[in-house]
Amino acid sequence: MVLEYVHQPYKGLYLGYQLLSTMFVRVPIWSLRYLLPSMRPVSTWSWMHAMLVACVRHVIHILSITDSIFPTPDYNAVAPTKEATGVWVEGAPSELIMDELKLWASISKVAPARIPGYWYGRSGTTPKPTQSPQPGEKVFYCFHGGGYTQLSAHPKAPSADIVRSLLKLDQSAPRAFALEYRLSSTYPLPKRYPFPTALLDAVSGYYYLVEEIGYKPSDIILTGDSAGGNLALALCRYLVEHKGLPGIKIPAPPGGLLLLSPWVDLSNSHDWPGSSSLAFDMDIINSDHTAYSKAAFLDPFELDFAMINPYISPASVHPSLQVHFRGFPRTFIAVGTVERLLDQTRTLRNKMISEMGEGDVTFFEAHDAIHNYLVFDWHPQRLVTLKAIATWLSEIP
């Protein structure tokens, strides 16, 4: 049941059914079932915690069938907001798109395009810089999650809570720029913007920050949650692999890489019996939604392509994958211990440490935390994770 009800009137009827059945059937059943710790998905969760996770998990299930519930800002326009400053970002110059990226773009029939982005500022700071950044002034360059198929960089989207929290952590990083990259889709929706569209957009945003706004690459902290973490890794890889090529004007790699519940294996290489991806049913993401996201993002490529492509699945355990992390910046990785993505994130950690060393890779496992738990202000592991990120930020030159 993937995107079964995306058109009216079936979508409206289905949402009406879900509203009534959730209020009068599911919530009462959950509230009684979770009175006993032994009946909760994770026994250490409180009753309220278990109830909130159940509600979020059910909403995500609904989204896997209806695609969206409310209109969401996208790449077509800069949506009004009082909290942030929306801007247009021009597509990256054609000479910055080269080698395999140029080939993949031609296969998918996509190219750099003009897209929006949103500037966020710490309280008392204008969101968009009004002058060249000061020496040592850092900026978060943020990519939102949503499986490459949903959500937004706009302040009303869930990932905006992560951006707002990061701006409170370090005085040297008073601003963040969130990119509204183009989202992928496939049947029963129109087929559009598969890989590497988001990467093309990410290159455009990075070029904008360096060439137009004036940030030094070493002061940029690439930040991504869930699929946004996958995109942050892909952009970092592209910048590292093309660093210093003669005659090429690609900016240098960033000064830091912040990966929050990153989706780092879009193949099925971690789907073995008992693995977190198959066994952790208590997590909020479900296999139906993940399957649709993979199909939309990978078309016209195949799952086998994802399994051996370091830009898509850097944590794949397929023996044919050739991946390196030489030249990557200091990295912080956060993941919950009941996430479906736990195993693949641990694989990424091991691969990065083997080449970069433990000193340049900080790995934080949040006990009994669900996928992308930093989005939820009620999650008990949120504050301790943000404190760990603050410590990591203070150590970046």
N, C-alpha and C positions, 0 to 999 in steps of 0.2 A: 504494500500500500504506500507508494511513493507519489506524492502530489496527485492524489486521486480526485480531490475536489478543489480545483483552482478556478473554475468558472461558475458564474451565477446561473441559475438559482441554487445549484447544489452546494456551493460553498457556504452560502448563507444558512441553508437548512442544516448543514453539518455543524456549523459553528453554534447555531441555536441549540441543537441536540447536545453538543459538548458542554455548553454553558449550564444547561439545566441538569444534565446527568452529573456534572462535576459538583455543583452546589448541593444537590439533594441526595446523591448516592455516593460518589467517590470520597468527598471530604468527610462525611460522617463515618464511612468505613475506615478511612485512614486514621481519623482521630481516635477511634476505638482500638484499632490494631496496634498503634504505636504507643499505647499507654504502657505496655510492657517493653523494657529495653531489649529483651530477647527477640521481640517481634519486629524491631526496627531494622531497616536495611543494614545499618552499622550500629552495633550495640552502644558505642560510645556517644552517639548523637543524642542530643536532648529531644524531647517530644516535639518542641517547636521546630528544631532544626530538621527533623525527619519530615515534618509536615511541609515546610518550605521547600525542601528538596523534591518532595513528591509533586508539589504544584509546579515547580519549574520544569521537572522532567515531563510532566503531562503537557504543558504548554509547548515544549519543544517537539513532542510527539504530534501535537496538532499542526504545528508549523511544517512538519515533514509531509503532511497530507494536503495542506491548504496553501503552502508557500509563505503567505503573510496574512496578518490579521488587520493591521492598520497601514496606511500609506507610509512609506519610508523614503527619506531623501536619498537621491542617487546622483550619478555623474552628470545627469542632464541639466542640473541647475544648482546654483548656490542657494540653499534654502535659508530663509530668514532665521536669525537667532540673535538674542541680546547677549548671550554668554560668550560667544566667540566671534571672530571676524572671518567671514568667508571670502575666498579669493579664487581666481582662475589661474591654473597652471598650464602653460603651453606645453605641447608635446615635445619630448626630447629631440634635439637635432638628429637627423638621420645618420650622421657619421658616428654617433654614440652607440648605434645598434649594429652589432657586428658578430661575425663568427656564427656559433650555434644559435644564438638568440635571433639573429637575422634569418637564419634558415627556419627555425621553429615558427617565427612570426609569419613567414611566407606560406608555410604549410597551413597555418590556422587562418590566414588571410586577415591579419590584424596589423595595426601600425600605431605608433604613438599618436595621442590625441589630446585635445584641450580638455582638462578635467578640473573639478573643484578640489579645494582643500580648506581646512578650518584651523585658524590660529587660536590657541588657548593661552591665557596668561594667568600667572599667580595673582592672587588678590592684590590690588593696588598697582598692577602692571598692565599696560596696554597690550592686548593680545598680539597684534601684529607689530613687529619692530618698526619704529619710526625713523631709525637711523642704523648705521652699520653696527653689528654686534660688538660689544666690548671684548677686549682680549680675554680669553678664558671663559667667555659666556657660552654655556652649553645649551643645547636644544634637544628635546625629544622629537624624533621623527617617527610617528605612530601609524601602525597598520592594524585595523580592527579585525576581529574574528567573524565567524559566520559561515565557515566552510567554503569560502570564495563565492557563495551564492546568495547570501543574505546579510542584513544589517548595514551599518553606515558609520561614517566618520563624524556625523552631525552630533552636537551636544545632547540631543534627546535619545541617542542610541545607547545601549547598555555599556559598550566599551568606553564611553566617555567618562564613566565613573573611575576607570583606571587612570585615564589621562589626568583628571582633576586631582586624584590622590598623588600621582607622581610629582605634580607641580608643588606639592607641599613638603617634599623630602629634602631638597638641596637648594641652597640659595644661589648656587652657580648655574642652575637650570630654571630660569623664570618663565620659559615659554615651551609650548609644544605645538607641533604642526601635524595634524591628522589628515591623511590623504584619502579622498573619495575615489578609490580605484574602481574600475569597471568590474561588475560582477558577472560571473558565468551563469548560463542556464541551458537547459536542454528540454526535450520532450517531457511533458506536454506543453511546456512553455517554448517560445522561440529559441532556437539554438544560437547562442551568441557568446562572444568574448571568452573563449577557452584559453588555456595556457598557450603562449606566455603573456597574455594581455595585461594581467596585474603586474607582472615584472616590468613590462614596458612603462606602465604608469609610475611604478616605483622609481625607475630611473629618471623619469621626467621630474618627479618631486624632489629627488636628491639634487639634480642639476639646478632646479629652482632655488633650493636652499643655499647652495654654494655660489652659484654664478649671479643670481639676482639679489638675494638677501645679503649674502656676504659671509656666511658662516664658514669657518675652517672645518674641513672634514673631521679633524681630530676632536672637534667640539660637538659633533653630531652623535646622538645615542639612538641607534636603530631600535625600535620597540615594537613588538607585535604580540598579540594574544591569539591563541588557537591557530586558525589559518593565517592570521596576520604574522604569527611567529614563523610560519613556513615562508612567507613572503619576505620577511626581514632577513632570514638566512639566505634566500635566493639572491636578493639584492647585494648583500654583503659578499657573497661568492662572486658575483659578476664584477664587482668593483675590485676585489682582491686579484682575480684572475687576469684583469686587464690593466692592473696598476703598472705605470711606467712604460707602457708600450710606446715605441718611438712614433711620433706624429699623431698620437691619439690624445684627445683632450678630456678623457674620462676622469672625473675627480678621484682623489685618493679615497681609500676605505675609511669608514667612520672610526670614532674613538671608543665606542662601546656597543655591545649587542645585548639587548634585554629581551629574553624569550619567556613568555608567560603561558604555561600550559600549551606549548607549541605542538602543532600537528606536523610531524616530521617524517612520516612514512605514509604516503598516499597509495601504496601498493597493499598487498595482503601478506607481506613477508613476516609480519608479527602475529598473524592469525593462526596460532597453533593451539591445540587443546589445553585449556587451563590458562591461556594467556590473558592479560588484562583486557585486551580488546574484545575478547569473546566472553570472559567470565564475569566482568564487573558490571552486572546489571543494575547496581545501585547508582551508577553514574547518570548524569543528566542527558548525555548524548546517546543516540540510538543508531543501530546499524542501518535502518532505512534511510535516515537523513544523510548519514555518511556515504552510503552507496550513491545517492543522487548527486551529492557534491562531487564525488569522484567522476561520475559519468559526465557531468556538466563541465568540469574543469579540464578533463583529459581529452574530450572529443576535439579533434579527430585522432588523437593518439590512443594507444591501448594501455591496459593495466600493466603489461609487461614492460612497456616504455617507462612507466612511472617507477617500476621496481629497480631500474638500473640508471635512472637519471638523478644525478646529485642535486640538481636544482629543484626537483620535486620531492624526492624521498632520500634525503641525506642520511637518514637512519636505517635505511633498508638493510637487511641482513643477507640479501642475495649475493652469492659469491662473485657475480660479474660486475657488481657496482664498484666503480673506481671513484673514490671520494677522498678529499684531503681538506685539512683545516689550517694549513700553513699560511701565516700572514693574517689570520683572523684576529680581531681585537679582543680585549677582555670581555668575557661573556658571563652573564648571570642567567641561570635557567631555574624556573620554578615549576613544580608539578605537584598535584595532589596524589596521595597514595591509594585512592580508590578511583582514580581516573582510568578510563579505557586506554588512554594514551601513555600510561605509566611505563610500560615495557619499552616502547619505542623511544621515549624520552631518556630513559636510562641508557639505551643503546647509543643515542646521540652523545650523552655525557661521556661515555667511555671512549667513543671515537675522538671527541674533541680533546679530552685529557691526554690521550695517547700521543697526540701531535703537538698540542699547545702547552701541556704541563698543567698540574693541578693549580698552580698559582694564578693562571689566567682564566680558569673556569670555576665559577662558583655555582654549586648545585644545591638547591633547596627543595626538600621534600616536605610538603605540608601534611601532617598526620591526619588521615581519614578525610581528606579534602576532595571535593568533586572537581570535575573539569571546569577550568576558567573561574575558579572560586573568587578571584580578586574582583570580579564584576559585582559581587553581592556584598553590600555593606554589612549584612547580618552575619557573614561567615566568620567563625571564631579564629580561623587561621589567617585572616586578612591582615590584621595589624602587625602580627609578628613577621609576616612576609614583607610588608612594606618597610619595617625597621631593618630587615636584612638587606633590602634593596638600597635603603639610605646609606647603610654602611659601605656597601659595594660602590655606590656613586662617589662617596667621599674619597675612595682610594684611586679613582680614575684621574690621571694627571690633567 
